[in-house]
C-alpha cells in the first residue's frame, strides 16, 4: 500500500508502505545533482575544483549515470563498439564477458597488447592465463582485478589462480552458447535469470551488472526499467534513506517508484531533473547505483545512520587527467 510522506519536502508524494524518509533521502537527490554537475564540468574541460562539497572533493564516487563511469565508457567505446571489431553476437558477448569478469582496463590492455583483439574464434585459455599471470607476477603494477565487484572464486577450484578460473568460466559460458541463449528471452527478467544460472552468477548482483553491460550492445535491447535487482550496497543505501532495513522486494519497489517520480522529487528540492545530455533520465540501474553511492556518502555526511559498526569511505579522489570524449550506445540516440 502506498502512503503519503509527512516530510516537509515530500509531503503528499507517494512512497512505499510505511517507509518514511530520513535526511539521507534528501541528500540522495542533492548528491545526484552535484555529482553529475562535476561530471559535466569535467567533460567540458573546466578546471578543478568542480564542487564546494568537501566530501565530493575528497572521496571517489561514480557518476550518477552508470554509463558515464570510466570503466563503463571504456567498455562501450573500446570493447563493444570500436570500429573494426567483429560484430557477430557471440564475439560481442565474448568480449563483454571477458572484460567484465576482470572489470579493469589494465587486464584488457594486457590481452590486446599480447593477442590483438581478443576473439572467441581464436581464444586460447592457457595463453590468456599466462599473459595475465605474467603481468601480475612481474610486479609492474598491473592490477588485473577490480575490487568493486566481489566475485565468486570457487568455480573450477582445481585451477590454482583466480584469473584462470575466470577464463575457464568464460569458456564454459561460450561453449554453452550464451550469446544465442540471451537472444531468446522475451523479458529483461528472463534474460537475468538465464545469466543467474551460470556458476559465477548465482547471486543477484553480478548477473544484473553483466546483463546491463550486454544490454549496451546490439545483441539485446531491453528497456532498463523493466527489471532491476538491488545489490548489497543499494540495500544499505535504501536502509539509510528510510531508517530501517528493507527486503529485496521492497527495494525493487522503491527503485521503480523513484524512476517514475524522479521529476517530482527533484522539483520538491528546487532542482532541475538530472539528465544525460538532456535526453536520458535516470533509469533503474542508475537509481540502484546511486543508492550504493549514497551509502558511501552518508558514512561521512550522516554517520548517525550507519548500518555496519565500522564504516568509512575506502577510496579517495585522485585526479587522473581530463575525461575522454563521452560515447554512448548508438541505439540510445544521444546527441553530444
C-alpha positions as CSV (number, residue, x, y, z in Angstrom):
1,X,0.0,0.0,0.0
2,X,1.3,3.5,-0.9
3,X,1.1,6.1,1.8
4,X,2.0,9.8,1.7
5,X,5.2,11.2,3.1
6,X,5.0,13.6,6.1
7,X,8.4,15.0,5.4
8,X,8.5,18.8,4.7
9,X,9.9,18.3,1.2
10,X,8.0,15.3,0.2
11,X,4.5,15.9,1.6
12,X,1.7,14.3,-0.4
13,X,4.0,12.3,-2.7
14,X,3.5,8.6,-2.9
15,X,6.0,6.3,-1.3
16,X,6.1,2.7,-0.3
17,X,4.3,1.1,2.7
18,X,5.1,2.8,5.9
19,X,8.6,4.0,4.9
20,X,9.4,7.5,5.9
21,X,12.4,9.5,4.6
22,X,15.4,10.4,6.7
23,X,17.7,13.3,6.0
24,X,19.8,10.8,3.9
25,X,16.9,10.7,1.4
26,X,17.2,14.4,0.8
27,X,21.0,14.0,0.4
28,X,20.4,11.4,-2.2
29,X,18.9,13.9,-4.6
30,X,21.3,16.6,-3.8
31,X,24.2,14.1,-4.3
32,X,22.7,13.2,-7.7
33,X,22.7,16.9,-8.8
34,X,26.1,17.8,-7.5
35,X,27.9,14.6,-8.6
36,X,26.6,14.8,-12.2
37,X,27.4,18.5,-12.2
38,X,31.0,17.5,-11.5
39,X,30.9,15.1,-14.5
40,X,29.5,17.8,-16.8
41,X,32.1,20.4,-15.8
42,X,35.0,17.9,-16.2
43,X,33.6,16.8,-19.6
44,X,33.7,20.5,-20.7
45,X,37.3,20.8,-19.6
46,X,36.7,23.1,-16.7
47,X,39.5,23.3,-14.1
48,X,39.0,22.0,-10.5
49,X,37.6,22.3,-8.0
50,X,34.2,21.4,-9.6
51,X,32.2,21.5,-6.4
52,X,32.1,23.1,-3.0
53,X,31.0,19.8,-1.3
54,X,34.0,18.8,0.8
55,X,33.0,15.1,0.7
56,X,32.8,15.0,-3.1
57,X,36.1,16.8,-3.3
58,X,37.9,14.3,-1.0
59,X,36.4,11.0,-1.9
60,X,35.8,9.0,-5.1
61,X,32.3,8.4,-6.3
62,X,31.0,7.1,-9.6
63,X,28.8,9.3,-11.7
64,X,25.0,9.1,-11.3
65,X,24.7,7.6,-14.8
66,X,26.3,4.2,-14.8
67,X,27.3,4.5,-18.5
68,X,29.4,7.6,-17.7
69,X,31.6,5.7,-15.3
70,X,35.2,5.5,-16.7
71,X,35.2,1.7,-16.9
72,X,31.7,1.6,-18.5
73,X,32.8,4.2,-21.0
74,X,35.9,2.1,-21.9
75,X,33.7,-1.0,-22.3
76,X,31.2,0.8,-24.6
77,X,33.7,2.6,-26.7
78,X,36.7,0.2,-26.9
79,X,35.2,-3.2,-26.3
80,X,31.7,-3.2,-27.8
81,X,31.6,-0.6,-30.5
82,X,35.2,0.1,-31.5
83,X,35.3,0.2,-35.3
84,X,36.8,-2.9,-36.9
85,X,35.9,-5.3,-34.2
86,X,33.9,-8.4,-35.1
87,X,30.2,-7.8,-34.9
88,X,28.8,-11.3,-34.6
89,X,26.7,-11.6,-31.4
90,X,28.9,-14.4,-30.0
91,X,32.0,-12.3,-30.5
92,X,30.5,-9.2,-28.8
93,X,29.2,-11.2,-25.8
94,X,32.6,-12.9,-25.5
95,X,34.4,-9.6,-25.4
96,X,32.0,-8.2,-22.8
97,X,32.2,-11.2,-20.5
98,X,36.0,-11.3,-20.9
99,X,36.3,-7.7,-20.0
100,X,33.7,-7.6,-17.2
101,X,34.8,-10.7,-15.3
102,X,38.1,-8.8,-14.6
103,X,36.4,-5.3,-14.9
104,X,39.7,-3.5,-15.4
105,X,41.1,-1.6,-18.4
106,X,44.5,-2.9,-17.4
107,X,43.6,-6.5,-17.9
108,X,42.0,-5.8,-21.3
109,X,45.1,-3.9,-22.4
110,X,47.4,-6.8,-21.4
111,X,45.3,-9.1,-23.6
112,X,45.1,-6.7,-26.6
113,X,48.8,-5.9,-26.4
114,X,49.6,-9.6,-26.5
115,X,47.0,-11.0,-28.8
116,X,45.4,-8.1,-30.7
117,X,41.7,-8.0,-30.5
118,X,40.6,-10.9,-28.2
119,X,38.2,-13.1,-30.2
120,X,36.2,-16.2,-29.3
121,X,37.3,-17.8,-32.6
122,X,40.9,-17.6,-31.6
123,X,40.5,-17.8,-27.8
124,X,43.3,-19.7,-26.1
125,X,42.6,-20.2,-22.5
126,X,46.1,-21.2,-21.4
127,X,47.8,-18.4,-23.4
128,X,45.4,-15.8,-22.0
129,X,46.1,-17.1,-18.5
130,X,49.8,-16.9,-19.0
131,X,49.7,-13.4,-20.3
132,X,47.6,-12.2,-17.4
133,X,49.6,-14.1,-14.8
134,X,52.9,-12.7,-16.2
135,X,51.5,-9.2,-16.0
136,X,50.5,-9.7,-12.4
137,X,53.6,-11.6,-11.2
138,X,56.2,-9.3,-12.8
139,X,55.3,-6.6,-10.3
140,X,54.6,-3.9,-12.9
141,X,51.7,-2.5,-11.0
142,X,49.2,-4.1,-13.3
143,X,46.0,-4.7,-11.4
144,X,44.0,-7.3,-13.4
145,X,41.1,-7.3,-11.0
146,X,38.6,-4.6,-9.9
147,X,37.7,-4.8,-6.2
148,X,34.3,-3.1,-7.0
149,X,32.7,-6.5,-7.6
150,X,33.0,-9.3,-5.1
151,X,33.1,-12.3,-7.4
152,X,32.8,-16.0,-6.5
153,X,36.2,-17.6,-6.9
154,X,35.0,-21.1,-6.2
155,X,34.4,-22.1,-9.8
156,X,36.9,-24.6,-11.1
157,X,38.8,-24.8,-7.8
158,X,41.2,-27.3,-9.5
159,X,42.8,-24.3,-11.2
160,X,45.3,-22.6,-8.9
161,X,44.6,-18.9,-9.6
162,X,41.6,-16.6,-9.8
163,X,42.2,-15.4,-13.3
164,X,42.5,-18.9,-14.6
165,X,39.1,-19.7,-13.0
166,X,37.6,-16.6,-14.6
167,X,38.9,-17.6,-18.1
168,X,37.5,-21.1,-17.6
169,X,34.1,-19.6,-16.8
170,X,34.2,-17.5,-20.0
171,X,34.9,-20.7,-22.0
172,X,32.2,-22.6,-20.2
173,X,29.6,-19.9,-20.9
174,X,30.6,-19.5,-24.6
175,X,30.6,-23.3,-25.1
176,X,27.1,-23.2,-23.7
177,X,26.2,-20.7,-26.5
178,X,25.3,-18.0,-24.0
179,X,25.1,-15.4,-26.8
180,X,22.5,-17.3,-28.7
181,X,20.6,-18.1,-25.5
182,X,20.5,-14.5,-24.4
183,X,18.6,-13.5,-27.6
184,X,15.7,-15.8,-26.8
185,X,14.1,-14.3,-23.7
186,X,11.2,-12.0,-24.2
187,X,11.7,-10.1,-21.0
188,X,14.7,-8.5,-19.2
189,X,14.0,-10.6,-16.1
190,X,14.1,-13.8,-18.2
191,X,17.5,-12.8,-19.5
192,X,18.6,-12.0,-16.0
193,X,17.5,-15.5,-14.8
194,X,19.5,-17.1,-17.6
195,X,22.7,-15.4,-16.6
196,X,22.0,-16.1,-13.0
197,X,22.1,-19.8,-13.8
198,X,25.8,-19.8,-14.6
199,X,28.3,-20.7,-11.8
200,X,29.7,-17.3,-11.0
201,X,26.3,-15.6,-11.3
202,X,24.5,-17.4,-8.6
203,X,23.9,-14.3,-6.6
204,X,21.8,-11.4,-7.8
205,X,24.3,-8.5,-8.1
206,X,26.7,-9.8,-10.7
207,X,24.1,-11.1,-13.3
208,X,22.3,-7.7,-13.1
209,X,25.5,-5.8,-13.7
210,X,26.7,-8.0,-16.5
211,X,23.3,-8.1,-18.2
212,X,23.3,-4.3,-18.1
213,X,26.6,-4.3,-19.9
214,X,25.4,-6.8,-22.5
215,X,22.3,-4.6,-23.0
216,X,24.5,-1.7,-24.0
217,X,25.4,-3.8,-27.1
218,X,23.3,-4.5,-30.2
219,X,22.9,-8.2,-29.1
220,X,19.9,-7.5,-26.9
221,X,17.7,-4.4,-26.5
222,X,15.6,-4.4,-23.3
223,X,14.2,-1.4,-21.5
224,X,16.4,-0.9,-18.4
225,X,13.4,0.0,-16.4
226,X,11.7,-3.4,-17.0
227,X,13.7,-5.2,-14.2
228,X,16.2,-4.4,-11.5
229,X,17.9,-6.4,-8.7
230,X,19.4,-4.3,-5.9
231,X,22.9,-5.2,-4.7
232,X,24.1,-5.1,-1.1
233,X,25.3,-1.5,-1.3
234,X,22.0,-0.5,-2.7
235,X,20.1,-2.2,0.2
236,X,22.3,-0.4,2.7
237,X,21.7,2.9,0.9
238,X,17.9,2.4,1.0
239,X,18.1,1.5,4.6
240,X,19.8,4.8,5.4
241,X,17.3,6.7,3.3
242,X,14.2,5.2,5.1
243,X,15.6,4.5,8.5
244,X,15.2,0.7,8.6
245,X,16.1,-2.4,6.7
246,X,14.1,-3.3,3.6
247,X,13.6,-6.6,1.8
248,X,14.7,-7.1,-1.8
249,X,11.1,-6.8,-3.0
250,X,10.7,-3.6,-1.1
251,X,13.9,-2.2,-2.5
252,X,12.8,-3.1,-6.0
253,X,9.5,-1.2,-5.4
254,X,11.4,1.8,-4.1
255,X,13.7,1.9,-7.1
256,X,10.8,1.6,-9.6
257,X,8.9,4.3,-7.8
258,X,11.8,6.7,-7.8
259,X,12.3,6.1,-11.5
260,X,8.7,7.1,-12.1
261,X,8.7,10.0,-9.6
262,X,12.2,11.5,-10.1
263,X,11.0,14.7,-11.6
264,X,8.7,15.4,-8.6
265,X,11.5,14.6,-6.1
266,X,13.9,16.9,-7.8
267,X,11.3,19.6,-8.1
268,X,10.5,19.4,-4.4
269,X,14.1,20.3,-3.6
270,X,14.2,23.0,-6.2
271,X,16.4,21.2,-8.7
272,X,16.1,20.6,-12.4
273,X,15.9,16.9,-13.1
274,X,19.3,15.3,-13.8
275,X,19.5,14.1,-17.4
276,X,22.2,12.7,-19.7
277,X,22.7,15.3,-22.5
278,X,19.1,16.5,-21.9
279,X,17.7,13.3,-23.3
280,X,18.1,10.4,-20.9
281,X,16.5,10.3,-17.4
282,X,17.8,8.2,-14.5
283,X,16.9,4.6,-15.2
284,X,16.5,1.8,-12.7
285,X,20.2,0.8,-12.9
286,X,21.2,4.4,-12.2
287,X,18.9,4.7,-9.3
288,X,20.2,1.4,-7.9
289,X,23.8,2.5,-8.3
290,X,23.0,5.9,-6.7
291,X,21.8,4.1,-3.6
292,X,25.2,2.4,-3.5
293,X,27.0,5.8,-3.7
294,X,24.7,7.4,-1.1
295,X,25.5,4.5,1.3
296,X,29.2,5.6,1.0
297,X,28.5,9.4,1.1
298,X,26.3,9.0,4.2
299,X,29.2,7.4,6.1
300,X,30.7,10.9,6.4
301,X,27.6,13.2,5.8
302,X,25.2,11.2,8.1
303,X,27.3,8.9,10.4
304,X,24.3,8.6,12.7
305,X,22.6,6.4,10.1
306,X,25.4,3.8,9.9
307,X,24.4,0.2,9.0
308,X,27.6,-1.5,10.0
309,X,29.7,-0.9,13.1
310,X,32.8,0.3,11.3
311,X,32.0,2.4,8.2
312,X,34.4,4.5,6.1
313,X,34.9,5.5,2.5
314,X,37.8,3.5,1.2
315,X,38.8,5.4,-1.9
316,X,39.9,9.0,-2.0
317,X,39.6,11.0,-5.2
318,X,42.8,11.3,-7.3
319,X,42.8,13.5,-10.4
320,X,43.7,11.3,-13.4
321,X,43.6,13.9,-16.1
322,X,40.8,15.1,-18.4
323,X,37.9,12.9,-19.2
324,X,37.8,11.4,-22.7
325,X,35.1,12.4,-25.0
326,X,31.9,10.5,-23.9
327,X,30.5,7.8,-26.1
328,X,27.1,6.1,-25.6
329,X,25.4,3.2,-27.3
330,X,24.2,4.4,-30.7
331,X,20.8,2.9,-30.1
332,X,20.3,5.5,-27.3
333,X,20.3,8.2,-30.0
334,X,22.1,10.7,-27.6
335,X,23.4,13.7,-29.5
336,X,26.5,15.2,-27.8
